[in-house]
Amino acid sequence: MSDEMTMRERRAIPVDRAERARPRRAVEVLEAAAIEDDPSLAEPQPAVEIFDPADHNIEDVLRYVDEHEGVAAAVAELERSGKARTTLLAQLDERIAAAEANAEANDDADKAEGNEN
């Protein structure tokens, strides 16, 4: 078995983890060091939901993104490294842009409220 993650393993990275996949050995070394610093990390952790867009049709991927706030960019990254369906990527990019615009508008509104008080 290779120390490198397989392509399928890389595409199935937990959605909530934004960092790129590293070779398995490096991850194991980092986990061991973290456990040494904090023994509570060795306790069993709840399963992390893994969503691989390659395993789903476009409709299901978009439904997942719509139901799980903040995952569009991670799902788009997985899609780009996998099937790279242009129709899906275009729709994901639209959702990402809309989310960024909403976040910016909310920040502006918060700043305006802060300036009034």
Backbone atoms as SQL, in Angstrom:
CREATE TABLE atoms (id INTEGER PRIMARY KEY, chain TEXT, resi INTEGER, resn TEXT, atom TEXT, x REAL, y REAL, z REAL);
INSERT INTO atoms VALUES
  (1, 'A', 1, 'MET', 'N', 0.845, -1.197, 0.000),
  (2, 'A', 1, 'MET', 'CA', 0.000, 0.000, 0.000),
  (3, 'A', 1, 'MET', 'C', 0.884, 1.252, 0.000),
  (4, 'A', 2, 'SER', 'N', 0.541, 2.179, -0.766),
  (5, 'A', 2, 'SER', 'CA', 1.329, 3.392, -0.944),
  (6, 'A', 2, 'SER', 'C', 1.090, 4.375, 0.199),
  (7, 'A', 3, 'ASP', 'N', 2.122, 5.209, 0.468),
  (8, 'A', 3, 'ASP', 'CA', 1.965, 6.267, 1.472),
  (9, 'A', 3, 'ASP', 'C', 1.103, 7.400, 0.947),
  (10, 'A', 4, 'GLU', 'N', 0.984, 7.512, -0.373),
  (11, 'A', 4, 'GLU', 'CA', 0.181, 8.575, -0.978),
  (12, 'A', 4, 'GLU', 'C', -1.294, 8.195, -0.934),
  (13, 'A', 5, 'MET', 'N', -2.136, 9.210, -0.800),
  (14, 'A', 5, 'MET', 'CA', -3.576, 8.975, -0.850),
  (15, 'A', 5, 'MET', 'C', -3.962, 8.674, -2.294),
  (16, 'A', 6, 'THR', 'N', -4.910, 7.776, -2.469),
  (17, 'A', 6, 'THR', 'CA', -5.383, 7.503, -3.821),
  (18, 'A', 6, 'THR', 'C', -6.212, 8.680, -4.296),
  (19, 'A', 7, 'MET', 'N', -6.444, 8.776, -5.603),
  (20, 'A', 7, 'MET', 'CA', -7.240, 9.867, -6.168),
  (21, 'A', 7, 'MET', 'C', -8.637, 9.861, -5.537),
  (22, 'A', 8, 'ARG', 'N', -9.214, 8.678, -5.344),
  (23, 'A', 8, 'ARG', 'CA', -10.549, 8.585, -4.744),
  (24, 'A', 8, 'ARG', 'C', -10.530, 9.120, -3.317),
  (25, 'A', 9, 'GLU', 'N', -9.495, 8.803, -2.555),
  (26, 'A', 9, 'GLU', 'CA', -9.395, 9.311, -1.190),
  (27, 'A', 9, 'GLU', 'C', -9.276, 10.826, -1.187),
  (28, 'A', 10, 'ARG', 'N', -8.515, 11.389, -2.133),
  (29, 'A', 10, 'ARG', 'CA', -8.368, 12.842, -2.197),
  (30, 'A', 10, 'ARG', 'C', -9.683, 13.515, -2.542),
  (31, 'A', 11, 'ARG', 'N', -10.467, 12.906, -3.432),
  (32, 'A', 11, 'ARG', 'CA', -11.747, 13.501, -3.809),
  (33, 'A', 11, 'ARG', 'C', -12.750, 13.396, -2.666),
  (34, 'A', 12, 'ALA', 'N', -12.576, 12.444, -1.760),
  (35, 'A', 12, 'ALA', 'CA', -13.527, 12.224, -0.682),
  (36, 'A', 12, 'ALA', 'C', -13.081, 12.881, 0.614),
  (37, 'A', 13, 'ILE', 'N', -12.385, 13.985, 0.510),
  (38, 'A', 13, 'ILE', 'CA', -11.944, 14.726, 1.691),
  (39, 'A', 13, 'ILE', 'C', -13.180, 15.263, 2.393),
  (40, 'A', 14, 'PRO', 'N', -13.221, 15.213, 3.725),
  (41, 'A', 14, 'PRO', 'CA', -14.379, 15.779, 4.417),
  (42, 'A', 14, 'PRO', 'C', -14.618, 17.212, 3.957),
  (43, 'A', 15, 'VAL', 'N', -15.862, 17.534, 3.744),
  (44, 'A', 15, 'VAL', 'CA', -16.224, 18.819, 3.169),
  (45, 'A', 15, 'VAL', 'C', -15.811, 19.970, 4.073),
  (46, 'A', 16, 'ASP', 'N', -15.823, 19.762, 5.374),
  (47, 'A', 16, 'ASP', 'CA', -15.514, 20.863, 6.273),
  (48, 'A', 16, 'ASP', 'C', -14.008, 21.106, 6.405),
  (49, 'A', 17, 'ARG', 'N', -13.165, 20.356, 5.685),
  (50, 'A', 17, 'ARG', 'CA', -11.720, 20.536, 5.765),
  (51, 'A', 17, 'ARG', 'C', -11.238, 21.197, 4.491),
  (52, 'A', 18, 'ALA', 'N', -10.783, 22.436, 4.599),
  (53, 'A', 18, 'ALA', 'CA', -10.416, 23.213, 3.417),
  (54, 'A', 18, 'ALA', 'C', -8.997, 22.950, 2.951),
  (55, 'A', 19, 'GLU', 'N', -8.143, 22.430, 3.837),
  (56, 'A', 19, 'GLU', 'CA', -6.752, 22.245, 3.434),
  (57, 'A', 19, 'GLU', 'C', -6.622, 21.103, 2.440),
  (58, 'A', 20, 'ARG', 'N', -5.620, 21.183, 1.624),
  (59, 'A', 20, 'ARG', 'CA', -5.378, 20.146, 0.617),
  (60, 'A', 20, 'ARG', 'C', -4.905, 18.861, 1.293),
  (61, 'A', 21, 'ALA', 'N', -5.175, 17.758, 0.639),
  (62, 'A', 21, 'ALA', 'CA', -4.750, 16.457, 1.159),
  (63, 'A', 21, 'ALA', 'C', -3.230, 16.356, 1.111),
  (64, 'A', 22, 'ARG', 'N', -2.670, 15.802, 2.163),
  (65, 'A', 22, 'ARG', 'CA', -1.237, 15.555, 2.213),
  (66, 'A', 22, 'ARG', 'C', -1.020, 14.052, 2.214),
  (67, 'A', 23, 'PRO', 'N', 0.181, 13.626, 1.973),
  (68, 'A', 23, 'PRO', 'CA', 0.436, 12.194, 2.050),
  (69, 'A', 23, 'PRO', 'C', 0.026, 11.653, 3.415),
  (70, 'A', 24, 'ARG', 'N', -0.482, 10.461, 3.423),
  (71, 'A', 24, 'ARG', 'CA', -0.987, 9.844, 4.645),
  (72, 'A', 24, 'ARG', 'C', 0.048, 9.847, 5.759),
  (73, 'A', 25, 'ARG', 'N', 1.288, 9.567, 5.455),
  (74, 'A', 25, 'ARG', 'CA', 2.327, 9.500, 6.489),
  (75, 'A', 25, 'ARG', 'C', 2.444, 10.832, 7.229),
  (76, 'A', 26, 'ALA', 'N', 2.424, 11.940, 6.522),
  (77, 'A', 26, 'ALA', 'CA', 2.521, 13.253, 7.156),
  (78, 'A', 26, 'ALA', 'C', 1.330, 13.497, 8.071),
  (79, 'A', 27, 'VAL', 'N', 0.145, 13.100, 7.637),
  (80, 'A', 27, 'VAL', 'CA', -1.041, 13.273, 8.469),
  (81, 'A', 27, 'VAL', 'C', -0.918, 12.451, 9.738),
  (82, 'A', 28, 'GLU', 'N', -0.453, 11.221, 9.608),
  (83, 'A', 28, 'GLU', 'CA', -0.296, 10.361, 10.781),
  (84, 'A', 28, 'GLU', 'C', 0.714, 10.944, 11.766),
  (85, 'A', 29, 'VAL', 'N', 1.791, 11.487, 11.257),
  (86, 'A', 29, 'VAL', 'CA', 2.815, 12.093, 12.119),
  (87, 'A', 29, 'VAL', 'C', 2.221, 13.294, 12.860),
  (88, 'A', 30, 'LEU', 'N', 1.491, 14.139, 12.141),
  (89, 'A', 30, 'LEU', 'CA', 0.878, 15.315, 12.762),
  (90, 'A', 30, 'LEU', 'C', -0.162, 14.910, 13.805),
  (91, 'A', 31, 'GLU', 'N', -0.960, 13.885, 13.505),
  (92, 'A', 31, 'GLU', 'CA', -1.955, 13.416, 14.474),
  (93, 'A', 31, 'GLU', 'C', -1.281, 12.880, 15.725),
  (94, 'A', 32, 'ALA', 'N', -0.211, 12.120, 15.558),
  (95, 'A', 32, 'ALA', 'CA', 0.504, 11.564, 16.707),
  (96, 'A', 32, 'ALA', 'C', 1.067, 12.689, 17.575),
  (97, 'A', 33, 'ALA', 'N', 1.604, 13.722, 16.938),
  (98, 'A', 33, 'ALA', 'CA', 2.152, 14.854, 17.693),
  (99, 'A', 33, 'ALA', 'C', 1.040, 15.593, 18.432),
  (100, 'A', 34, 'ALA', 'N', -0.104, 15.749, 17.787),
  (101, 'A', 34, 'ALA', 'CA', -1.227, 16.432, 18.430),
  (102, 'A', 34, 'ALA', 'C', -1.734, 15.623, 19.620),
  (103, 'A', 35, 'ILE', 'N', -1.798, 14.314, 19.486),
  (104, 'A', 35, 'ILE', 'CA', -2.261, 13.452, 20.577),
  (105, 'A', 35, 'ILE', 'C', -1.283, 13.524, 21.743),
  (106, 'A', 36, 'GLU', 'N', 0.008, 13.609, 21.426),
  (107, 'A', 36, 'GLU', 'CA', 1.020, 13.726, 22.477),
  (108, 'A', 36, 'GLU', 'C', 0.806, 15.014, 23.269),
  (109, 'A', 37, 'ASP', 'N', 0.459, 16.102, 22.580),
  (110, 'A', 37, 'ASP', 'CA', 0.211, 17.383, 23.236),
  (111, 'A', 37, 'ASP', 'C', -1.110, 17.393, 23.995),
  (112, 'A', 38, 'ASP', 'N', -2.121, 16.698, 23.446),
  (113, 'A', 38, 'ASP', 'CA', -3.459, 16.688, 24.050),
  (114, 'A', 38, 'ASP', 'C', -4.024, 15.275, 23.968),
  (115, 'A', 39, 'PRO', 'N', -3.821, 14.457, 25.024),
  (116, 'A', 39, 'PRO', 'CA', -4.258, 13.054, 25.005),
  (117, 'A', 39, 'PRO', 'C', -5.759, 12.869, 24.751),
  (118, 'A', 40, 'SER', 'N', -6.580, 13.894, 24.997),
  (119, 'A', 40, 'SER', 'CA', -8.020, 13.747, 24.766),
  (120, 'A', 40, 'SER', 'C', -8.324, 13.565, 23.281),
  (121, 'A', 41, 'LEU', 'N', -7.378, 13.941, 22.411),
  (122, 'A', 41, 'LEU', 'CA', -7.579, 13.772, 20.969),
  (123, 'A', 41, 'LEU', 'C', -7.567, 12.297, 20.559),
  (124, 'A', 42, 'ALA', 'N', -7.021, 11.444, 21.404),
  (125, 'A', 42, 'ALA', 'CA', -6.974, 10.018, 21.094),
  (126, 'A', 42, 'ALA', 'C', -8.328, 9.351, 21.275),
  (127, 'A', 43, 'GLU', 'N', -9.259, 10.031, 21.945),
  (128, 'A', 43, 'GLU', 'CA', -10.593, 9.471, 22.146),
  (129, 'A', 43, 'GLU', 'C', -11.314, 9.409, 20.811),
  (130, 'A', 44, 'PRO', 'N', -12.185, 8.415, 20.648),
  (131, 'A', 44, 'PRO', 'CA', -12.927, 8.302, 19.388),
  (132, 'A', 44, 'PRO', 'C', -13.711, 9.581, 19.088),
  (133, 'A', 45, 'GLN', 'N', -13.650, 9.998, 17.840),
  (134, 'A', 45, 'GLN', 'CA', -14.353, 11.197, 17.397),
  (135, 'A', 45, 'GLN', 'C', -15.562, 10.778, 16.570),
  (136, 'A', 46, 'PRO', 'N', -16.612, 11.600, 16.564),
  (137, 'A', 46, 'PRO', 'CA', -17.770, 11.257, 15.734),
  (138, 'A', 46, 'PRO', 'C', -17.375, 11.237, 14.255),
  (139, 'A', 47, 'ALA', 'N', -18.065, 10.428, 13.494),
  (140, 'A', 47, 'ALA', 'CA', -17.780, 10.311, 12.063),
  (141, 'A', 47, 'ALA', 'C', -18.008, 11.651, 11.372),
  (142, 'A', 48, 'VAL', 'N', -17.140, 11.967, 10.435),
  (143, 'A', 48, 'VAL', 'CA', -17.257, 13.191, 9.661),
  (144, 'A', 48, 'VAL', 'C', -17.988, 12.856, 8.368),
  (145, 'A', 49, 'GLU', 'N', -18.978, 13.663, 8.042),
  (146, 'A', 49, 'GLU', 'CA', -19.724, 13.443, 6.814),
  (147, 'A', 49, 'GLU', 'C', -18.822, 13.725, 5.619),
  (148, 'A', 50, 'ILE', 'N', -18.762, 12.769, 4.713),
  (149, 'A', 50, 'ILE', 'CA', -17.955, 12.937, 3.517),
  (150, 'A', 50, 'ILE', 'C', -18.896, 12.986, 2.325),
  (151, 'A', 51, 'PHE', 'N', -18.738, 14.009, 1.506),
  (152, 'A', 51, 'PHE', 'CA', -19.577, 14.151, 0.322),
  (153, 'A', 51, 'PHE', 'C', -18.663, 14.248, -0.890),
  (154, 'A', 52, 'ASP', 'N', -18.758, 13.265, -1.756),
  (155, 'A', 52, 'ASP', 'CA', -17.974, 13.250, -2.988),
  (156, 'A', 52, 'ASP', 'C', -18.917, 13.548, -4.139),
  (157, 'A', 53, 'PRO', 'N', -18.788, 14.724, -4.771),
  (158, 'A', 53, 'PRO', 'CA', -19.713, 15.071, -5.854),
  (159, 'A', 53, 'PRO', 'C', -19.657, 14.086, -7.016),
  (160, 'A', 54, 'ALA', 'N', -18.547, 13.381, -7.194),
  (161, 'A', 54, 'ALA', 'CA', -18.427, 12.422, -8.284),
  (162, 'A', 54, 'ALA', 'C', -19.414, 11.264, -8.136),
  (163, 'A', 55, 'ASP', 'N', -19.875, 11.032, -6.911),
  (164, 'A', 55, 'ASP', 'CA', -20.812, 9.940, -6.653),
  (165, 'A', 55, 'ASP', 'C', -22.263, 10.351, -6.852),
  (166, 'A', 56, 'HIS', 'N', -22.510, 11.599, -7.269),
  (167, 'A', 56, 'HIS', 'CA', -23.875, 12.118, -7.348),
  (168, 'A', 56, 'HIS', 'C', -24.116, 12.817, -8.678),
  (169, 'A', 57, 'ASN', 'N', -25.387, 12.886, -9.060),
  (170, 'A', 57, 'ASN', 'CA', -25.715, 13.647, -10.269),
  (171, 'A', 57, 'ASN', 'C', -25.740, 15.137, -9.920),
  (172, 'A', 58, 'ILE', 'N', -25.796, 15.976, -10.931),
  (173, 'A', 58, 'ILE', 'CA', -25.729, 17.427, -10.723),
  (174, 'A', 58, 'ILE', 'C', -26.825, 17.918, -9.795),
  (175, 'A', 59, 'GLU', 'N', -28.031, 17.424, -9.998),
  (176, 'A', 59, 'GLU', 'CA', -29.168, 17.842, -9.179),
  (177, 'A', 59, 'GLU', 'C', -28.917, 17.555, -7.694),
  (178, 'A', 60, 'ASP', 'N', -28.399, 16.364, -7.399),
  (179, 'A', 60, 'ASP', 'CA', -28.129, 15.997, -6.003),
  (180, 'A', 60, 'ASP', 'C', -27.011, 16.847, -5.403),
  (181, 'A', 61, 'VAL', 'N', -25.992, 17.144, -6.199),
  (182, 'A', 61, 'VAL', 'CA', -24.891, 17.968, -5.707),
  (183, 'A', 61, 'VAL', 'C', -25.401, 19.363, -5.351),
  (184, 'A', 62, 'LEU', 'N', -26.189, 19.946, -6.237),
  (185, 'A', 62, 'LEU', 'CA', -26.717, 21.292, -5.976),
  (186, 'A', 62, 'LEU', 'C', -27.660, 21.300, -4.774),
  (187, 'A', 63, 'ARG', 'N', -28.440, 20.259, -4.623),
  (188, 'A', 63, 'ARG', 'CA', -29.332, 20.158, -3.457),
  (189, 'A', 63, 'ARG', 'C', -28.495, 20.100, -2.172),
  (190, 'A', 64, 'TYR', 'N', -27.427, 19.308, -2.194),
  (191, 'A', 64, 'TYR', 'CA', -26.550, 19.198, -1.028),
  (192, 'A', 64, 'TYR', 'C', -25.956, 20.558, -0.672),
  (193, 'A', 65, 'VAL', 'N', -25.453, 21.263, -1.681),
  (194, 'A', 65, 'VAL', 'CA', -24.849, 22.579, -1.457),
  (195, 'A', 65, 'VAL', 'C', -25.880, 23.551, -0.901),
  (196, 'A', 66, 'ASP', 'N', -27.099, 23.507, -1.415),
  (197, 'A', 66, 'ASP', 'CA', -28.150, 24.404, -0.944),
  (198, 'A', 66, 'ASP', 'C', -28.560, 24.092, 0.498),
  (199, 'A', 67, 'GLU', 'N', -28.464, 22.832, 0.888),
  (200, 'A', 67, 'GLU', 'CA', -28.876, 22.418, 2.235),
  (201, 'A', 67, 'GLU', 'C', -27.768, 22.574, 3.273),
  (202, 'A', 68, 'HIS', 'N', -26.527, 22.736, 2.835),
  (203, 'A', 68, 'HIS', 'CA', -25.388, 22.826, 3.752),
  (204, 'A', 68, 'HIS', 'C', -24.624, 24.116, 3.480),
  (205, 'A', 69, 'GLU', 'N', -24.903, 25.116, 4.272),
  (206, 'A', 69, 'GLU', 'CA', -24.298, 26.440, 4.090),
  (207, 'A', 69, 'GLU', 'C', -22.774, 26.368, 4.194),
  (208, 'A', 70, 'GLY', 'N', -22.114, 27.069, 3.304),
  (209, 'A', 70, 'GLY', 'CA', -20.671, 27.206, 3.384),
  (210, 'A', 70, 'GLY', 'C', -19.854, 26.082, 2.781),
  (211, 'A', 71, 'VAL', 'N', -20.475, 25.144, 2.069),
  (212, 'A', 71, 'VAL', 'CA', -19.710, 24.029, 1.504),
  (213, 'A', 71, 'VAL', 'C', -19.499, 24.143, 0.000),
  (214, 'A', 72, 'ALA', 'N', -20.076, 25.147, -0.626),
  (215, 'A', 72, 'ALA', 'CA', -20.022, 25.253, -2.089),
  (216, 'A', 72, 'ALA', 'C', -18.588, 25.288, -2.611),
  (217, 'A', 73, 'ALA', 'N', -17.723, 26.048, -1.984),
  (218, 'A', 73, 'ALA', 'CA', -16.336, 26.157, -2.463),
  (219, 'A', 73, 'ALA', 'C', -15.604, 24.823, -2.336),
  (220, 'A', 74, 'ALA', 'N', -15.804, 24.128, -1.236),
  (221, 'A', 74, 'ALA', 'CA', -15.144, 22.829, -1.046),
  (222, 'A', 74, 'ALA', 'C', -15.669, 21.803, -2.046),
  (223, 'A', 75, 'VAL', 'N', -16.964, 21.803, -2.278),
  (224, 'A', 75, 'VAL', 'CA', -17.552, 20.871, -3.240),
  (225, 'A', 75, 'VAL', 'C', -17.050, 21.211, -4.651),
  (226, 'A', 76, 'ALA', 'N', -16.959, 22.496, -4.969),
  (227, 'A', 76, 'ALA', 'CA', -16.455, 22.908, -6.281),
  (228, 'A', 76, 'ALA', 'C', -15.009, 22.447, -6.465),
  (229, 'A', 77, 'GLU', 'N', -14.203, 22.567, -5.435),
  (230, 'A', 77, 'GLU', 'CA', -12.807, 22.121, -5.503),
  (231, 'A', 77, 'GLU', 'C', -12.736, 20.615, -5.755),
  (232, 'A', 78, 'LEU', 'N', -13.563, 19.858, -5.052),
  (233, 'A', 78, 'LEU', 'CA', -13.593, 18.405, -5.271),
  (234, 'A', 78, 'LEU', 'C', -14.048, 18.081, -6.689),
  (235, 'A', 79, 'GLU', 'N', -15.041, 18.813, -7.173),
  (236, 'A', 79, 'GLU', 'CA', -15.539, 18.580, -8.534),
  (237, 'A', 79, 'GLU', 'C', -14.463, 18.915, -9.564),
  (238, 'A', 80, 'ARG', 'N', -13.735, 19.998, -9.365),
  (239, 'A', 80, 'ARG', 'CA', -12.670, 20.379, -10.311),
  (240, 'A', 80, 'ARG', 'C', -11.583, 19.298, -10.381),
  (241, 'A', 81, 'SER', 'N', -11.290, 18.677, -9.250),
  (242, 'A', 81, 'SER', 'CA', -10.246, 17.648, -9.226),
  (243, 'A', 81, 'SER', 'C', -10.782, 16.278, -9.626),
  (244, 'A', 82, 'GLY', 'N', -12.094, 16.192, -9.836),
  (245, 'A', 82, 'GLY', 'CA', -12.700, 14.913, -10.222),
  (246, 'A', 82, 'GLY', 'C', -13.255, 14.967, -11.623),
  (247, 'A', 83, 'LYS', 'N', -14.570, 14.882, -11.720),
  (248, 'A', 83, 'LYS', 'CA', -15.235, 14.852, -13.026),
  (249, 'A', 83, 'LYS', 'C', -15.152, 16.175, -13.771),
  (250, 'A', 84, 'ALA', 'N', -15.085, 17.272, -13.054),
  (251, 'A', 84, 'ALA', 'CA', -14.979, 18.614, -13.651),
  (252, 'A', 84, 'ALA', 'C', -16.109, 18.896, -14.638),
  (253, 'A', 85, 'ARG', 'N', -17.340, 18.617, -14.227),
  (254, 'A', 85, 'ARG', 'CA', -18.498, 18.879, -15.081),
  (255, 'A', 85, 'ARG', 'C', -18.707, 20.386, -15.167),
  (256, 'A', 86, 'THR', 'N', -18.592, 20.929, -16.365),
  (257, 'A', 86, 'THR', 'CA', -18.642, 22.378, -16.551),
  (258, 'A', 86, 'THR', 'C', -19.987, 22.967, -16.148),
  (259, 'A', 87, 'THR', 'N', -21.068, 22.259, -16.413),
  (260, 'A', 87, 'THR', 'CA', -22.391, 22.758, -16.039),
  (261, 'A', 87, 'THR', 'C', -22.488, 22.888, -14.523),
  (262, 'A', 88, 'LEU', 'N', -22.036, 21.874, -13.826),
  (263, 'A', 88, 'LEU', 'CA', -22.076, 21.897, -12.362),
  (264, 'A', 88, 'LEU', 'C', -21.152, 22.977, -11.816),
  (265, 'A', 89, 'LEU', 'N', -19.951, 23.061, -12.345),
  (266, 'A', 89, 'LEU', 'CA', -19.004, 24.064, -11.854),
  (267, 'A', 89, 'LEU', 'C', -19.530, 25.481, -12.059),
  (268, 'A', 90, 'ALA', 'N', -20.187, 25.736, -13.178),
  (269, 'A', 90, 'ALA', 'CA', -20.757, 27.066, -13.425),
  (270, 'A', 90, 'ALA', 'C', -21.822, 27.390, -12.380),
  (271, 'A', 91, 'GLN', 'N', -22.669, 26.417, -12.073),
  (272, 'A', 91, 'GLN', 'CA', -23.717, 26.654, -11.077),
  (273, 'A', 91, 'GLN', 'C', -23.142, 26.797, -9.674),
  (274, 'A', 92, 'LEU', 'N', -22.108, 26.031, -9.368),
  (275, 'A', 92, 'LEU', 'CA', -21.458, 26.171, -8.056),
  (276, 'A', 92, 'LEU', 'C', -20.789, 27.533, -7.942),
  (277, 'A', 93, 'ASP', 'N', -20.129, 27.967, -9.020),
  (278, 'A', 93, 'ASP', 'CA', -19.485, 29.284, -9.002),
  (279, 'A', 93, 'ASP', 'C', -20.509, 30.402, -8.801),
  (280, 'A', 94, 'GLU', 'N', -21.693, 30.262, -9.386),
  (281, 'A', 94, 'GLU', 'CA', -22.759, 31.248, -9.173),
  (282, 'A', 94, 'GLU', 'C', -23.182, 31.278, -7.705),
  (283, 'A', 95, 'ARG', 'N', -23.306, 30.105, -7.103),
  (284, 'A', 95, 'ARG', 'CA', -23.698, 30.037, -5.691),
  (285, 'A', 95, 'ARG', 'C', -22.615, 30.636, -4.791),
  (286, 'A', 96, 'ILE', 'N', -21.363, 30.367, -5.127),
  (287, 'A', 96, 'ILE', 'CA', -20.249, 30.916, -4.341),
  (288, 'A', 96, 'ILE', 'C', -20.248, 32.437, -4.440),
  (289, 'A', 97, 'ALA', 'N', -20.413, 32.970, -5.645),
  (290, 'A', 97, 'ALA', 'CA', -20.428, 34.423, -5.840),
  (291, 'A', 97, 'ALA', 'C', -21.597, 35.058, -5.089),
  (292, 'A', 98, 'ALA', 'N', -22.757, 34.411, -5.137),
  (293, 'A', 98, 'ALA', 'CA', -23.930, 34.939, -4.427),
  (294, 'A', 98, 'ALA', 'C', -23.700, 34.930, -2.922),
  (295, 'A', 99, 'ALA', 'N', -23.094, 33.875, -2.407),
  (296, 'A', 99, 'ALA', 'CA', -22.815, 33.792, -0.967),
  (297, 'A', 99, 'ALA', 'C', -21.818, 34.867, -0.550),
  (298, 'A', 100, 'GLU', 'N', -20.803, 35.094, -1.380),
  (299, 'A', 100, 'GLU', 'CA', -19.819, 36.134, -1.072),
  (300, 'A', 100, 'GLU', 'C', -20.461, 37.518, -1.096),
  (301, 'A', 101, 'ALA', 'N', -21.346, 37.752, -2.066),
  (302, 'A', 101, 'ALA', 'CA', -22.034, 39.045, -2.148),
  (303, 'A', 101, 'ALA', 'C', -22.934, 39.247, -0.929),
  (304, 'A', 102, 'ASN', 'N', -23.625, 38.177, -0.510),
  (305, 'A', 102, 'ASN', 'CA', -24.481, 38.274, 0.681),
  (306, 'A', 102, 'ASN', 'C', -23.651, 38.549, 1.929),
  (307, 'A', 103, 'ALA', 'N', -22.522, 37.880, 2.047),
  (308, 'A', 103, 'ALA', 'CA', -21.661, 38.084, 3.213),
  (309, 'A', 103, 'ALA', 'C', -21.128, 39.516, 3.235),
  (310, 'A', 104, 'GLU', 'N', -20.754, 40.019, 2.066),
  (311, 'A', 104, 'GLU', 'CA', -20.258, 41.388, 1.978),
  (312, 'A', 104, 'GLU', 'C', -21.359, 42.391, 2.327),
  (313, 'A', 105, 'ALA', 'N', -22.567, 42.147, 1.840),
  (314, 'A', 105, 'ALA', 'CA', -23.689, 43.033, 2.149),
  (315, 'A', 105, 'ALA', 'C', -23.992, 43.013, 3.645),
  (316, 'A', 106, 'ASN', 'N', -23.929, 41.829, 4.249),
  (317, 'A', 106, 'ASN', 'CA', -24.159, 41.722, 5.691),
  (318, 'A', 106, 'ASN', 'C', -23.084, 42.457, 6.474),
  (319, 'A', 107, 'ASP', 'N', -21.830, 42.348, 6.021),
  (320, 'A', 107, 'ASP', 'CA', -20.741, 43.067, 6.686),
  (321, 'A', 107, 'ASP', 'C', -20.951, 44.576, 6.592),
  (322, 'A', 108, 'ASP', 'N', -21.352, 45.039, 5.407),
  (323, 'A', 108, 'ASP', 'CA', -21.618, 46.469, 5.222),
  (324, 'A', 108, 'ASP', 'C', -22.749, 46.940, 6.125),
  (325, 'A', 109, 'ALA', 'N', -23.806, 46.119, 6.236),
  (326, 'A', 109, 'ALA', 'CA', -24.943, 46.465, 7.095),
  (327, 'A', 109, 'ALA', 'C', -24.519, 46.515, 8.554),
  (328, 'A', 110, 'ASP', 'N', -23.678, 45.549, 8.958),
  (329, 'A', 110, 'ASP', 'CA', -23.194, 45.535, 10.341),
  (330, 'A', 110, 'ASP', 'C', -22.339, 46.771, 10.636),
  (331, 'A', 111, 'LYS', 'N', -21.504, 47.144, 9.686),
  (332, 'A', 111, 'LYS', 'CA', -20.666, 48.326, 9.866),
  (333, 'A', 111, 'LYS', 'C', -21.521, 49.591, 9.954),
  (334, 'A', 112, 'ALA', 'N', -22.555, 49.661, 9.122),
  (335, 'A', 112, 'ALA', 'CA', -23.434, 50.820, 9.129),
  (336, 'A', 112, 'ALA', 'C', -24.163, 50.935, 10.461),
  (337, 'A', 113, 'GLU', 'N', -24.604, 49.818, 10.989),
  (338, 'A', 113, 'GLU', 'CA', -25.267, 49.829, 12.303),
  (339, 'A', 113, 'GLU', 'C', -24.303, 50.273, 13.385),
  (340, 'A', 114, 'GLY', 'N', -23.068, 49.800, 13.295),
  (341, 'A', 114, 'GLY', 'CA', -22.046, 50.170, 14.282),
  (342, 'A', 114, 'GLY', 'C', -21.717, 51.643, 14.229),
  (343, 'A', 115, 'ASN', 'N', -21.741, 52.225, 13.045),
  (344, 'A', 115, 'ASN', 'CA', -21.431, 53.639, 12.893),
  (345, 'A', 115, 'ASN', 'C', -22.555, 54.518, 13.396),
  (346, 'A', 116, 'GLU', 'N', -23.792, 54.023, 13.373),
  (347, 'A', 116, 'GLU', 'CA', -24.930, 54.813, 13.832),
  (348, 'A', 116, 'GLU', 'C', -24.992, 54.893, 15.354),
  (349, 'A', 117, 'ASN', 'N', -24.463, 53.867, 16.022),
  (350, 'A', 117, 'ASN', 'CA', -24.571, 53.828, 17.488),
  (351, 'A', 117, 'ASN', 'C', -23.486, 54.576, 18.130);
